[in-house]
């Protein structure tokens, strides 16, 4: 068994808790175990994924009340109907999210957008709440802040507790809550005038700084990034690496001057797409 395979098991658990569909889960397992060094552990990962999925599905059958995730789902659906591009667990990070959300907003002729990304999801799953990013088609802080207020209004309508200072430079925080994201069961009706339960914030370590008001000034820790599915290097100093995600391929390119560019390509079969690109790169001298 590979000594560095522990992250795969951790990520499987996170994917299930985050609400991935069964197909998304096993597609991701296939991609994560694609490297030959994981051949020995791959059957164990698949068995673990099936076990965790079945446990989560059984647990979900017992959910009778409305969860905060249900409320967030309803708020995002409402915002979509009102003309905003809305996406959950969207892209790997904030910079990729803004770039792709802008493109999706323009393509769908939406007035603005709202999303939270995969690192936000990982924090939310462990009780850290969510940070919502947003933007407007119209330029200027006033237009962005108007979209922010519209998002907060939708969160209020469905009882999602939030915090925001009203500035276009600040993301909207969904306060910490118990993560219960449905995979297949129907969302129950959301009673008007009710509000989701806020959890205590995760305890801070002694090294975390506090401001005079007692609020944490350090951001939540970013989960460690898994190793790339493929990493190649050219003799001229260029480096190329790629990660497979849900229906997407994330690529990082380092040129001979040391500058780094990240790109993300949506695709139906990330592994097949990756294999084709790698073949072209090897023909170009990468190894």
N, C-alpha and C positions, 0 to 999 in steps of 0.2 A: 504493500500500500504506500502511495506517495506521501512523504512527510508533510507536504504543504497542501493536502487535500481538505483540511479542516474547514477552510473558508467555503467550500462547496456545500457542506452539510449545513453550515450556518446560513448560507444564502437560500438554500431550499426552504428552511424554516421561515425565513423572512418573507419569501415569495408567497408561501401559503398564507401566512398571517396577513400579508398585504392585500390579498384578495385575488391573486392570479387564478385564471381558469385552469382546469386540468390540462388542457392542451398547451397553454402558455407555460405551465410548470414543467411538463416533460420535454417541450421544445427547448426550454432553457437548460434543463439537465443534460440533454443531448449536446448542446453547444458547450456547456462548461466542461464536459468530459471528453471533448473532441480531441484534446491533446493525447498522443499515445502514452504519455507518462501516467495518465489516469485510467488506463485500460483495466488495471487490477481492481481499482476501487469503484469503477462505473456501475457494476451490478449492485453493489451495496448502496450507492447513491440512489439508484432507481427504486430499490426496495424501501429505503428510508423515505423517499418522496411519496411513495404510495401509502406508507403507514401514516405519515404526517397529514397527507391529504384526507385520508379516511377518518382520522381523528377529528380534523377540522370540520368535515362535512357532518359528522355526527353531532358535534358541538353546535353547529349552526342550526340544526333542526330544533334545538331547544330555545332559540332566540324568539321570544314572543313580543318583547317591547321594542320601541324605536331606539336605535342606536344613533350616536352622533354621526357615524359614517352615513347612515340613512339620511340624516338631515343635510349633510354636505352633498350627497348625491342629488337630493331634491333641489338644493340651492343651485348647483351647477347646471342641472337640467333647465331650471327656470331662467338662468342667465343666458343659456344657449337660445332659448325661445325669444328672449328679449334682444338678441342681436350681438352677443359676445361669443367669441370662440372660447370654449371652456374645456379644460383637460386635466385629468388627475393622473398622478404617477407618470408625468410627461417628460421624457428625455432624461439624460443622466445628471444634468446640472443646470444652474440658473442661466449661464451664458448661452448654452445650446437651446434651452427652453425659450428664451426671449427671441432668439433667431428663428426657430421653427414656428413659434406661435405667431410671430409677425407675418411669416409666409402664409400660414394657414388662415390668419385673419384676412389678409389681402385677397387670398383665393376665394374665400367664402363671402367676401364683401361685408365682413363683420365690422362693428364700430370700435371694438376693442377686444381684449383677451384677458383671461385669468387662468393660471395653472399652478400646480405644485409639482416638483420634480422627484426623481427616484430617491435621492438622498433625503429629501423631506419626508418621503414615505417611510424610510428606514427609521427616522427619528420618531415619526408619529406612531409607528407600531409599538415602540417601547415606552409610550406615554409622554413623548416630548411635544405633543401638539403639532401643528402644521404652520408653515409660512407660505402665504399665497403671493405669487408674483402677478403683475398685471401691466397693461399698457393700453394705449389708445391709438387709433388710426390717425386722428388729428394730432398735429404736433403741439408741444408746449406742456408745461407742468399742469396748467389748469385743466386741460383735457384729460390728462392721466389721472388727476385727483378726482375728476368727475366720475371716471370709470371706477376708481377705488370706492367712492361713496355708493355707487350703484351695487357693487359687490357686497359691501357691508349691509345695505338695505336687504339684499336677498338672504344673507346669512341671518339677519334679524327675523325675516318672515318665517324661516324654518327652524328658528331656535338654536342657531349655532353660536356659541359664545366666542367673541372676537375682541381683539385689541388693535388699535391703529391710531397713529398720531395725526393723520390727515395729510401727511406729506407724500408727494409723488416719489420721494427718494427712499421711502420705507415700505417694506412688505407688510401685508395684513397678517396678523397672527391669529390662528384658531387656537384657543387656549387648550392646554393638555386635557385629553379625554381617553376613555377606554376604547381601544381600537377594535371594532367589530365590523369588518367589511364583508358584505354578502357576496357569495359566488353564484348561487343558483336560486335560493329561496326568495319569495316575493317580499318586497318592502311593505310593512304595514302602514296604514294611514298615519299621517303626522298630525296630532291634535294641535289646533291653533292655540297660540298663547303659551305653549310649553317650551322648555329650554333644556338643552342637553346638560349633563352633569360635568362639572369641571373637576379634574383631578389635581391633587397637589403636584407642584412642579418637581421633577426629579432632583434629588439631593445634589448639591454642588460639592465638588472636591475642595480640599483646603487650598489648592493652588489657584482656584478661580477668583478673579477680582470682583469686588462689589462697589457700586457707586454709593454716594451718601444715603440714598433712599433705600438701599438694601437690594437693589435689582442686580442681577448678574450682567456684567458687561462683556464677558467672553461668550462667543457663540457656542452652540452645542457642538461637541466633537464630530468631525466628519468621519463616517465609517471608512475603514481601510478599503482601498480599491483592490479588487481581485486582480491577479496577474492577467496580462493579455492572452487571448487565445493564440495569437501569433505575434512574434517579434522578429523583425528582420533588420539587417544592417548592410549597407553598401560600403565598398572600400573607400569611396570618396567622403565618407563621414555621415551620409544620410542614414536616418533610422526610420523605420515604419513599424507601427504596432496597431493591433485591432482587437476590439472586444465585441462579442456578440451579445445582443440584448433582445427584448421582445420585438420581433419583426423589424429589426434594425441592426445596422453595423456601425459601430463607432470607431473612427480611425484617427490616429495621432501620427503626425508627420514631423520629423525634425530634419531641417535642411542642413547643408554642409556648413552654414554660418551659425548654427545652433538655434535658429528661430523655430518655434513650435507652433503648429497649426492643428486644430482639431476639427473634424468633420463628422457628420452623422448621415447615413444613407438609409432611408426606409426601404425594406425589401421583404418579400414573402418568405424567402428561405435564406437567412443570414449565413448559414454555414456554406451553402452552395455558392453564394456570392463571394464569400471570403476565399474559398478554394480557387475560384476563377481569377481573382485579383492576385493571389499569391503566385499562381502559375505565371502570370505576366511579369510580376516583380522578379521572380527568379530568372526569367529569361533576360531581364534587364540588368542582371548582375547582383541582385540582393541574395543574401544567404542567412 
